[in-house]
Amino acid sequence: MGESSKKKKPFYKKWWVWVIAILIVAAAVGGNDTERVDTKEKEVKSEATEPVAVEPKKSEENKKEPKTEQPKKEEPKKEEAKVEDDVPAEHTSALTKAKTYAEIMNMSKAAIHNQLVSEYGEKFSEEAATYAMEKLEYDWKDNALKKAESYSDTMYMSKQGIYDQLVSENGEQFTAEEAQHAIDTIKADFKKNALEKAKSYQDSMAMSPEAIRDQLVSEYGEQFTQEEADYAIEHLTE
């Protein structure tokens, strides 16, 4: 039998048919994988491009805790001077006058009271003067000292003479305690005061040294001590 007489092989037994089949299957599989890859890429891109809700950043002011209004502190009220509305005008005027005499003239409590009621002075009623002296608070010992210094500096008086003038009813009318405080506290050179008094007697009355000495120590005169009077006479002619 010739070649033509040979039976032809079925097409699926031919080698090239299987090659083509394998290529087709491979192409199909590759296409599915590509699709899967494309799908995954799309999913990734979708996730990457999908807007994410981001919480807006709080500004510095928003971060701060809300301010709570502190209750305002009430300032303590200043105490006002209590004015006695029921006090008569005469009483308040008497008190004002009393303060003036105490501060400017350094007068004693008793002397101020007498000045307030005197018909030759302020002519206030006794009630007004009493009210003023009860309300007036002052350092009367200091006033006594200032008066003592004035008598020493301007009139060259002795220690005893100043004391008598401070307590005298016709003088300053300080208490014995106030006057003694002044005498114990005063800083004065009583020898010098005795000398100044001696010079005054000599110049104005032309008295002798011995007469001046007697006047200086007399209890009815200047009341200097014997030592102070002797010092004055010793230095009288210098």
C-alpha atoms as an extended CHARMM CRD file, in Angstrom:
* protein
*
       238  EXT
         1         1  MET       CA              0.0000000000        0.0000000000        0.0000000000  PROA      1               0.0000000000
         2         2  GLY       CA              1.3140000000        3.4400000000       -0.8450000000  PROA      2               0.0000000000
         3         3  GLU       CA              1.5970000000        6.4960000000        1.3470000000  PROA      3               0.0000000000
         4         4  SER       CA             -1.7060000000        7.7360000000        0.1680000000  PROA      4               0.0000000000
         5         5  SER       CA             -3.2020000000        4.5790000000        1.2500000000  PROA      5               0.0000000000
         6         6  LYS       CA             -1.9400000000        5.0720000000        4.8040000000  PROA      6               0.0000000000
         7         7  LYS       CA             -4.5860000000        6.0410000000        7.2160000000  PROA      7               0.0000000000
         8         8  LYS       CA             -4.4760000000        9.6510000000        8.2400000000  PROA      8               0.0000000000
         9         9  LYS       CA             -3.9340000000       10.2770000000       11.9690000000  PROA      9               0.0000000000
        10        10  PRO       CA             -6.7610000000       12.0110000000       13.7550000000  PROA      10              0.0000000000
        11        11  PHE       CA             -6.0690000000       15.7370000000       14.1710000000  PROA      11              0.0000000000
        12        12  TYR       CA             -5.9350000000       15.5460000000       17.9850000000  PROA      12              0.0000000000
        13        13  LYS       CA             -3.0310000000       13.1360000000       17.7050000000  PROA      13              0.0000000000
        14        14  LYS       CA             -0.9710000000       15.5470000000       15.7600000000  PROA      14              0.0000000000
        15        15  TRP       CA              1.7860000000       17.2760000000       17.8530000000  PROA      15              0.0000000000
        16        16  TRP       CA              1.1050000000       20.7840000000       16.6480000000  PROA      16              0.0000000000
        17        17  VAL       CA             -2.4980000000       20.5200000000       17.6980000000  PROA      17              0.0000000000
        18        18  TRP       CA             -1.3740000000       19.9570000000       21.2800000000  PROA      18              0.0000000000
        19        19  VAL       CA              1.1040000000       22.8300000000       21.0550000000  PROA      19              0.0000000000
        20        20  ILE       CA             -1.6640000000       25.1570000000       19.9730000000  PROA      20              0.0000000000
        21        21  ALA       CA             -3.9380000000       23.8450000000       22.7260000000  PROA      21              0.0000000000
        22        22  ILE       CA             -1.2660000000       24.3760000000       25.3580000000  PROA      22              0.0000000000
        23        23  LEU       CA             -0.6690000000       27.9490000000       24.1230000000  PROA      23              0.0000000000
        24        24  ILE       CA             -4.4010000000       28.6980000000       24.2720000000  PROA      24              0.0000000000
        25        25  VAL       CA             -4.6900000000       27.3480000000       27.8250000000  PROA      25              0.0000000000
        26        26  ALA       CA             -1.6030000000       29.2860000000       28.8840000000  PROA      26              0.0000000000
        27        27  ALA       CA             -3.0120000000       32.4480000000       27.3500000000  PROA      27              0.0000000000
        28        28  ALA       CA             -6.3000000000       31.9330000000       29.1730000000  PROA      28              0.0000000000
        29        29  VAL       CA             -4.5970000000       31.3460000000       32.4860000000  PROA      29              0.0000000000
        30        30  GLY       CA             -2.3360000000       34.3280000000       31.9650000000  PROA      30              0.0000000000
        31        31  GLY       CA             -5.3290000000       36.4620000000       31.1450000000  PROA      31              0.0000000000
        32        32  ASN       CA             -7.0590000000       35.5130000000       34.3910000000  PROA      32              0.0000000000
        33        33  ASP       CA             -3.9120000000       36.2500000000       36.3810000000  PROA      33              0.0000000000
        34        34  THR       CA             -3.5800000000       39.5760000000       34.6410000000  PROA      34              0.0000000000
        35        35  GLU       CA             -7.1890000000       40.3370000000       35.4510000000  PROA      35              0.0000000000
        36        36  ARG       CA             -6.5930000000       39.4350000000       39.0610000000  PROA      36              0.0000000000
        37        37  VAL       CA             -3.4970000000       41.6120000000       39.1720000000  PROA      37              0.0000000000
        38        38  ASP       CA             -5.3720000000       44.4820000000       37.5190000000  PROA      38              0.0000000000
        39        39  THR       CA             -8.2230000000       44.0430000000       39.9680000000  PROA      39              0.0000000000
        40        40  LYS       CA             -5.8360000000       44.0660000000       42.9120000000  PROA      40              0.0000000000
        41        41  GLU       CA             -4.0770000000       47.1200000000       41.5500000000  PROA      41              0.0000000000
        42        42  LYS       CA             -7.4040000000       48.8310000000       41.1430000000  PROA      42              0.0000000000
        43        43  GLU       CA             -8.3310000000       47.9330000000       44.6950000000  PROA      43              0.0000000000
        44        44  VAL       CA             -4.9880000000       49.2560000000       45.9670000000  PROA      44              0.0000000000
        45        45  LYS       CA             -5.3600000000       52.4290000000       43.9360000000  PROA      45              0.0000000000
        46        46  SER       CA             -8.9160000000       52.7780000000       45.1470000000  PROA      46              0.0000000000
        47        47  GLU       CA             -7.7870000000       52.4710000000       48.7380000000  PROA      47              0.0000000000
        48        48  ALA       CA             -4.9370000000       54.8920000000       48.1540000000  PROA      48              0.0000000000
        49        49  THR       CA             -7.0750000000       57.5080000000       46.4520000000  PROA      49              0.0000000000
        50        50  GLU       CA            -10.1280000000       57.1650000000       48.6650000000  PROA      50              0.0000000000
        51        51  PRO       CA            -10.2990000000       60.2530000000       50.8550000000  PROA      51              0.0000000000
        52        52  VAL       CA             -9.6890000000       59.4980000000       54.4980000000  PROA      52              0.0000000000
        53        53  ALA       CA            -11.6310000000       61.4800000000       57.0280000000  PROA      53              0.0000000000
        54        54  VAL       CA             -8.9920000000       63.3520000000       59.0230000000  PROA      54              0.0000000000
        55        55  GLU       CA             -9.9020000000       65.0020000000       62.2840000000  PROA      55              0.0000000000
        56        56  PRO       CA             -9.1950000000       68.6890000000       61.8300000000  PROA      56              0.0000000000
        57        57  LYS       CA             -6.3390000000       69.9370000000       63.9930000000  PROA      57              0.0000000000
        58        58  LYS       CA             -7.3810000000       72.0440000000       66.8590000000  PROA      58              0.0000000000
        59        59  SER       CA             -5.9090000000       75.4670000000       66.8700000000  PROA      59              0.0000000000
        60        60  GLU       CA             -3.8030000000       76.5380000000       69.8180000000  PROA      60              0.0000000000
        61        61  GLU       CA             -6.7160000000       78.5010000000       71.1620000000  PROA      61              0.0000000000
        62        62  ASN       CA             -9.0120000000       75.4830000000       70.8920000000  PROA      62              0.0000000000
        63        63  LYS       CA             -6.4620000000       73.3160000000       72.6670000000  PROA      63              0.0000000000
        64        64  LYS       CA             -6.5040000000       75.5460000000       75.6830000000  PROA      64              0.0000000000
        65        65  GLU       CA             -8.9330000000       74.6550000000       78.3290000000  PROA      65              0.0000000000
        66        66  PRO       CA            -11.9830000000       76.8530000000       78.3240000000  PROA      66              0.0000000000
        67        67  LYS       CA            -11.4970000000       79.8160000000       80.6210000000  PROA      67              0.0000000000
        68        68  THR       CA            -13.6520000000       79.8200000000       83.6510000000  PROA      68              0.0000000000
        69        69  GLU       CA            -14.4950000000       83.1950000000       84.9760000000  PROA      69              0.0000000000
        70        70  GLN       CA            -13.1210000000       83.5890000000       88.4610000000  PROA      70              0.0000000000
        71        71  PRO       CA            -15.4750000000       85.2400000000       90.8760000000  PROA      71              0.0000000000
        72        72  LYS       CA            -14.4150000000       88.8280000000       91.3730000000  PROA      72              0.0000000000
        73        73  LYS       CA            -12.9380000000       89.5000000000       94.7630000000  PROA      73              0.0000000000
        74        74  GLU       CA            -14.7100000000       92.2270000000       96.5560000000  PROA      74              0.0000000000
        75        75  GLU       CA            -12.2910000000       94.8500000000       97.7990000000  PROA      75              0.0000000000
        76        76  PRO       CA            -12.5920000000       95.4580000000      101.5070000000  PROA      76              0.0000000000
        77        77  LYS       CA            -14.5050000000       98.5830000000      102.1180000000  PROA      77              0.0000000000
        78        78  LYS       CA            -12.5170000000      101.3090000000      103.7460000000  PROA      78              0.0000000000
        79        79  GLU       CA            -13.7840000000      102.2720000000      107.1060000000  PROA      79              0.0000000000
        80        80  GLU       CA            -15.1120000000      105.7350000000      107.0390000000  PROA      80              0.0000000000
        81        81  ALA       CA            -14.7670000000      107.9810000000      110.0200000000  PROA      81              0.0000000000
        82        82  LYS       CA            -17.9000000000      107.6710000000      112.0110000000  PROA      82              0.0000000000
        83        83  VAL       CA            -19.6690000000      110.9460000000      112.2500000000  PROA      83              0.0000000000
        84        84  GLU       CA            -22.0520000000      111.3390000000      115.0880000000  PROA      84              0.0000000000
        85        85  ASP       CA            -25.0460000000      112.9360000000      113.4440000000  PROA      85              0.0000000000
        86        86  ASP       CA            -26.7420000000      113.7610000000      116.7050000000  PROA      86              0.0000000000
        87        87  VAL       CA            -23.8680000000      115.9310000000      118.0100000000  PROA      87              0.0000000000
        88        88  PRO       CA            -24.6970000000      119.6450000000      118.0490000000  PROA      88              0.0000000000
        89        89  ALA       CA            -22.6080000000      121.9090000000      115.8390000000  PROA      89              0.0000000000
        90        90  GLU       CA            -21.3740000000      123.8040000000      118.9030000000  PROA      90              0.0000000000
        91        91  HSD       CA            -19.8640000000      120.6010000000      120.3040000000  PROA      91              0.0000000000
        92        92  THR       CA            -17.9390000000      119.7890000000      117.1100000000  PROA      92              0.0000000000
        93        93  SER       CA            -16.7100000000      123.3950000000      116.8970000000  PROA      93              0.0000000000
        94        94  ALA       CA            -15.4770000000      123.2290000000      120.4820000000  PROA      94              0.0000000000
        95        95  LEU       CA            -13.5920000000      120.0220000000      119.6670000000  PROA      95              0.0000000000
        96        96  THR       CA            -11.9470000000      121.6660000000      116.6500000000  PROA      96              0.0000000000
        97        97  LYS       CA            -10.8250000000      124.6140000000      118.7830000000  PROA      97              0.0000000000
        98        98  ALA       CA             -9.5070000000      122.3080000000      121.4880000000  PROA      98              0.0000000000
        99        99  LYS       CA             -7.3620000000      120.4540000000      118.9360000000  PROA      99              0.0000000000
       100       100  THR       CA             -5.9140000000      123.7470000000      117.7170000000  PROA      100             0.0000000000
       101       101  TYR       CA             -4.9020000000      124.8420000000      121.2360000000  PROA      101             0.0000000000
       102       102  ALA       CA             -3.3410000000      121.4430000000      121.9420000000  PROA      102             0.0000000000
       103       103  GLU       CA             -1.3910000000      121.1770000000      118.6860000000  PROA      103             0.0000000000
       104       104  ILE       CA             -0.2890000000      124.7670000000      118.1270000000  PROA      104             0.0000000000
       105       105  MET       CA             -0.0140000000      126.2450000000      121.6100000000  PROA      105             0.0000000000
       106       106  ASN       CA              0.9010000000      123.0570000000      123.5120000000  PROA      106             0.0000000000
       107       107  MET       CA             -1.5970000000      123.8700000000      126.2210000000  PROA      107             0.0000000000
       108       108  SER       CA             -2.6930000000      121.5590000000      129.0290000000  PROA      108             0.0000000000
       109       109  LYS       CA             -6.0570000000      119.8520000000      129.1750000000  PROA      109             0.0000000000
       110       110  ALA       CA             -7.3130000000      122.0590000000      132.0120000000  PROA      110             0.0000000000
       111       111  ALA       CA             -6.0590000000      125.2570000000      130.3810000000  PROA      111             0.0000000000
       112       112  ILE       CA             -7.8240000000      124.4150000000      127.1060000000  PROA      112             0.0000000000
       113       113  HSD       CA            -11.0850000000      123.6920000000      128.8970000000  PROA      113             0.0000000000
       114       114  ASN       CA            -10.9000000000      127.0350000000      130.6900000000  PROA      114             0.0000000000
       115       115  GLN       CA            -10.1060000000      128.8190000000      127.4350000000  PROA      115             0.0000000000
       116       116  LEU       CA            -13.1170000000      127.2480000000      125.7320000000  PROA      116             0.0000000000
       117       117  VAL       CA            -15.6280000000      128.4150000000      128.3640000000  PROA      117             0.0000000000
       118       118  SER       CA            -14.0090000000      131.7670000000      129.2810000000  PROA      118             0.0000000000
       119       119  GLU       CA            -16.0390000000      134.8710000000      128.4770000000  PROA      119             0.0000000000
       120       120  TYR       CA            -12.6930000000      136.3980000000      127.4870000000  PROA      120             0.0000000000
       121       121  GLY       CA            -11.9060000000      133.3610000000      125.4010000000  PROA      121             0.0000000000
       122       122  GLU       CA            -14.0860000000      131.1350000000      123.1780000000  PROA      122             0.0000000000
       123       123  LYS       CA            -17.3590000000      131.4350000000      125.1470000000  PROA      123             0.0000000000
       124       124  PHE       CA            -18.5340000000      127.8720000000      124.4930000000  PROA      124             0.0000000000
       125       125  SER       CA            -21.0720000000      126.2860000000      126.8040000000  PROA      125             0.0000000000
       126       126  GLU       CA            -19.8500000000      124.0160000000      129.5860000000  PROA      126             0.0000000000
       127       127  GLU       CA            -21.4890000000      121.0470000000      127.8410000000  PROA      127             0.0000000000
       128       128  ALA       CA            -19.6470000000      121.7430000000      124.5700000000  PROA      128             0.0000000000
       129       129  ALA       CA            -16.3050000000      122.2080000000      126.3550000000  PROA      129             0.0000000000
       130       130  THR       CA            -16.7640000000      119.0140000000      128.3670000000  PROA      130             0.0000000000
       131       131  TYR       CA            -17.6430000000      117.0690000000      125.2030000000  PROA      131             0.0000000000
       132       132  ALA       CA            -14.5410000000      118.4330000000      123.4370000000  PROA      132             0.0000000000
       133       133  MET       CA            -12.1510000000      117.4990000000      126.2460000000  PROA      133             0.0000000000
       134       134  GLU       CA            -13.6310000000      114.0190000000      126.5800000000  PROA      134             0.0000000000
       135       135  LYS       CA            -13.1930000000      113.3680000000      122.8530000000  PROA      135             0.0000000000
       136       136  LEU       CA             -9.7480000000      114.9510000000      122.5690000000  PROA      136             0.0000000000
       137       137  GLU       CA             -6.9790000000      112.3800000000      122.9490000000  PROA      137             0.0000000000
       138       138  TYR       CA             -3.5440000000      113.8980000000      123.2900000000  PROA      138             0.0000000000
       139       139  ASP       CA             -0.0880000000      113.3870000000      124.8120000000  PROA      139             0.0000000000
       140       140  TRP       CA             -0.2750000000      115.9720000000      127.5860000000  PROA      140             0.0000000000
       141       141  LYS       CA              3.1430000000      114.9890000000      128.9690000000  PROA      141             0.0000000000
       142       142  ASP       CA              4.6880000000      115.9140000000      125.6470000000  PROA      142             0.0000000000
       143       143  ASN       CA              2.9150000000      119.2690000000      125.7430000000  PROA      143             0.0000000000
       144       144  ALA       CA              4.2990000000      119.8710000000      129.2320000000  PROA      144             0.0000000000
       145       145  LEU       CA              7.8130000000      119.1260000000      127.9690000000  PROA      145             0.0000000000
       146       146  LYS       CA              7.4280000000      121.5070000000      125.0380000000  PROA      146             0.0000000000
       147       147  LYS       CA              6.2270000000      124.2460000000      127.3750000000  PROA      147             0.0000000000
       148       148  ALA       CA              9.1740000000      123.6160000000      129.6940000000  PROA      148             0.0000000000
       149       149  GLU       CA             11.6260000000      123.8740000000      126.7700000000  PROA      149             0.0000000000
       150       150  SER       CA             10.0010000000      127.1480000000      125.7160000000  PROA      150             0.0000000000
       151       151  TYR       CA             10.4090000000      128.6570000000      129.2150000000  PROA      151             0.0000000000
       152       152  SER       CA             14.0380000000      127.5380000000      129.3510000000  PROA      152             0.0000000000
       153       153  ASP       CA             14.9870000000      128.7640000000      125.8590000000  PROA      153             0.0000000000
       154       154  THR       CA             13.2160000000      132.1440000000      125.8820000000  PROA      154             0.0000000000
       155       155  MET       CA             12.9630000000      133.1630000000      129.5590000000  PROA      155             0.0000000000
       156       156  TYR       CA             16.0180000000      131.3510000000      130.9990000000  PROA      156             0.0000000000
       157       157  MET       CA             14.0430000000      130.0140000000      133.9240000000  PROA      157             0.0000000000
       158       158  SER       CA             15.3390000000      127.5910000000      136.5630000000  PROA      158             0.0000000000
       159       159  LYS       CA             14.2100000000      123.9800000000      136.8380000000  PROA      159             0.0000000000
       160       160  GLN       CA             12.0850000000      124.7040000000      139.9020000000  PROA      160             0.0000000000
       161       161  GLY       CA             10.7160000000      127.8960000000      138.4020000000  PROA      161             0.0000000000
       162       162  ILE       CA              9.5950000000      125.9980000000      135.2780000000  PROA      162             0.0000000000
       163       163  TYR       CA              7.9550000000      123.2690000000      137.3500000000  PROA      163             0.0000000000
       164       164  ASP       CA              5.9690000000      125.8030000000      139.3800000000  PROA      164             0.0000000000
       165       165  GLN       CA              4.8520000000      127.5750000000      136.2020000000  PROA      165             0.0000000000
       166       166  LEU       CA              3.6990000000      124.3070000000      134.6470000000  PROA      166             0.0000000000
       167       167  VAL       CA              1.4450000000      123.3250000000      137.5760000000  PROA      167             0.0000000000
       168       168  SER       CA              0.2930000000      126.8010000000      138.5990000000  PROA      168             0.0000000000
       169       169  GLU       CA             -3.4490000000      127.5730000000      138.5020000000  PROA      169             0.0000000000
       170       170  ASN       CA             -2.4820000000      130.9590000000      137.0810000000  PROA      170             0.0000000000
       171       171  GLY       CA              0.0260000000      129.3690000000      134.7340000000  PROA      171             0.0000000000
       172       172  GLU       CA             -0.1070000000      126.2790000000      132.5090000000  PROA      172             0.0000000000
       173       173  GLN       CA             -2.2800000000      124.0540000000      134.7360000000  PROA      173             0.0000000000
       174       174  PHE       CA             -0.5680000000      120.7680000000      133.9150000000  PROA      174             0.0000000000
       175       175  THR       CA             -0.8520000000      117.9450000000      136.4220000000  PROA      175             0.0000000000
       176       176  ALA       CA              2.0350000000      117.2830000000      138.8250000000  PROA      176             0.0000000000
       177       177  GLU       CA              2.8150000000      114.0660000000      136.9640000000  PROA      177             0.0000000000
       178       178  GLU       CA              2.9660000000      115.8300000000      133.5900000000  PROA      178             0.0000000000
       179       179  ALA       CA              5.1410000000      118.6330000000      134.9880000000  PROA      179             0.0000000000
       180       180  GLN       CA              7.5420000000      116.2190000000      136.6500000000  PROA      180             0.0000000000
       181       181  HSD       CA              7.8810000000      114.2830000000      133.4150000000  PROA      181             0.0000000000
       182       182  ALA       CA              8.8650000000      117.5150000000      131.6800000000  PROA      182             0.0000000000
       183       183  ILE       CA             11.4690000000      118.4120000000      134.3120000000  PROA      183             0.0000000000
       184       184  ASP       CA             12.9550000000      114.9160000000      134.2770000000  PROA      184             0.0000000000
       185       185  THR       CA             13.1300000000      114.8220000000      130.4930000000  PROA      185             0.0000000000
       186       186  ILE       CA             14.2140000000      118.3450000000      129.5410000000  PROA      186             0.0000000000
       187       187  LYS       CA             17.7520000000      118.8680000000      128.3290000000  PROA      187             0.0000000000
       188       188  ALA       CA             18.8080000000      122.3250000000      129.4460000000  PROA      188             0.0000000000
       189       189  ASP       CA             21.9140000000      124.0270000000      130.8230000000  PROA      189             0.0000000000
       190       190  PHE       CA             20.5390000000      125.6580000000      133.9770000000  PROA      190             0.0000000000
       191       191  LYS       CA             23.9090000000      127.1960000000      134.8930000000  PROA      191             0.0000000000
       192       192  LYS       CA             23.7960000000      129.0450000000      131.6090000000  PROA      192             0.0000000000
       193       193  ASN       CA             20.1810000000      130.0490000000      132.3490000000  PROA      193             0.0000000000
       194       194  ALA       CA             21.2750000000      131.4680000000      135.7190000000  PROA      194             0.0000000000
       195       195  LEU       CA             24.0250000000      133.4760000000      134.0010000000  PROA      195             0.0000000000
       196       196  GLU       CA             21.5790000000      134.8890000000      131.4490000000  PROA      196             0.0000000000
       197       197  LYS       CA             19.2130000000      135.9120000000      134.2510000000  PROA      197             0.0000000000
       198       198  ALA       CA             22.0620000000      137.5630000000      136.1610000000  PROA      198             0.0000000000
       199       199  LYS       CA             23.0340000000      139.5950000000      133.0830000000  PROA      199             0.0000000000
       200       200  SER       CA             19.4070000000      140.6530000000      132.6570000000  PROA      200             0.0000000000
       201       201  TYR       CA             19.2150000000      141.9550000000      136.2490000000  PROA      201             0.0000000000
       202       202  GLN       CA             22.5270000000      143.7530000000      135.8670000000  PROA      202             0.0000000000
       203       203  ASP       CA             21.6370000000      145.4200000000      132.5510000000  PROA      203             0.0000000000
       204       204  SER       CA             18.0250000000      146.3640000000      133.2820000000  PROA      204             0.0000000000
       205       205  MET       CA             18.1080000000      147.0550000000      137.0500000000  PROA      205             0.0000000000
       206       206  ALA       CA             21.8250000000      147.8180000000      137.6600000000  PROA      206             0.0000000000
       207       207  MET       CA             21.8300000000      145.4490000000      140.6430000000  PROA      207             0.0000000000
       208       208  SER       CA             25.0030000000      144.4870000000      142.5170000000  PROA      208             0.0000000000
       209       209  PRO       CA             26.4360000000      140.9820000000      142.1470000000  PROA      209             0.0000000000
       210       210  GLU       CA             25.3960000000      140.0120000000      145.6860000000  PROA      210             0.0000000000
       211       211  ALA       CA             21.8600000000      141.3110000000      145.1990000000  PROA      211             0.0000000000
       212       212  ILE       CA             21.6560000000      139.3810000000      141.9500000000  PROA      212             0.0000000000
       213       213  ARG       CA             22.8940000000      136.2260000000      143.6800000000  PROA      213             0.0000000000
       214       214  ASP       CA             20.1500000000      136.5570000000      146.3000000000  PROA      214             0.0000000000
       215       215  GLN       CA             17.5100000000      137.0640000000      143.6280000000  PROA      215             0.0000000000
       216       216  LEU       CA             18.6910000000      134.0150000000      141.7330000000  PROA      216             0.0000000000
       217       217  VAL       CA             18.3740000000      131.6240000000      144.6850000000  PROA      217             0.0000000000
       218       218  SER       CA             15.2910000000      133.1600000000      146.3580000000  PROA      218             0.0000000000
       219       219  GLU       CA             12.2010000000      130.9490000000      146.5250000000  PROA      219             0.0000000000
       220       220  TYR       CA             10.2380000000      134.0960000000      145.7530000000  PROA      220             0.0000000000
       221       221  GLY       CA             12.5760000000      134.8810000000      142.9090000000  PROA      221             0.0000000000
       222       222  GLU       CA             14.2350000000      132.6440000000      140.2920000000  PROA      222             0.0000000000
       223       223  GLN       CA             14.7470000000      129.5020000000      142.4240000000  PROA      223             0.0000000000
       224       224  PHE       CA             18.1050000000      128.4920000000      140.9570000000  PROA      224             0.0000000000
       225       225  THR       CA             20.3210000000      126.2490000000      143.0610000000  PROA      225             0.0000000000
       226       226  GLN       CA             23.2020000000      127.7890000000      145.0010000000  PROA      226             0.0000000000
       227       227  GLU       CA             25.6890000000      126.1850000000      142.6460000000  PROA      227             0.0000000000
       228       228  GLU       CA             23.9540000000      127.6310000000      139.5820000000  PROA      228             0.0000000000
       229       229  ALA       CA             23.8070000000      131.1240000000      141.1710000000  PROA      229             0.0000000000
       230       230  ASP       CA             27.5130000000      131.0240000000      142.1230000000  PROA      230             0.0000000000
       231       231  TYR       CA             28.4000000000      130.0120000000      138.5840000000  PROA      231             0.0000000000
       232       232  ALA       CA             26.4160000000      132.9750000000      137.2350000000  PROA      232             0.0000000000
       233       233  ILE       CA             28.0930000000      135.5240000000      139.5100000000  PROA      233             0.0000000000
       234       234  GLU       CA             31.5890000000      134.1320000000      138.7620000000  PROA      234             0.0000000000
       235       235  HSD       CA             31.0280000000      134.5710000000      135.0310000000  PROA      235             0.0000000000
       236       236  LEU       CA             28.9880000000      137.7900000000      135.2110000000  PROA      236             0.0000000000
       237       237  THR       CA             31.8930000000      140.1130000000      134.4580000000  PROA      237             0.0000000000
       238       238  GLU       CA             33.3790000000      138.0340000000      131.6070000000  PROA      238             0.0000000000
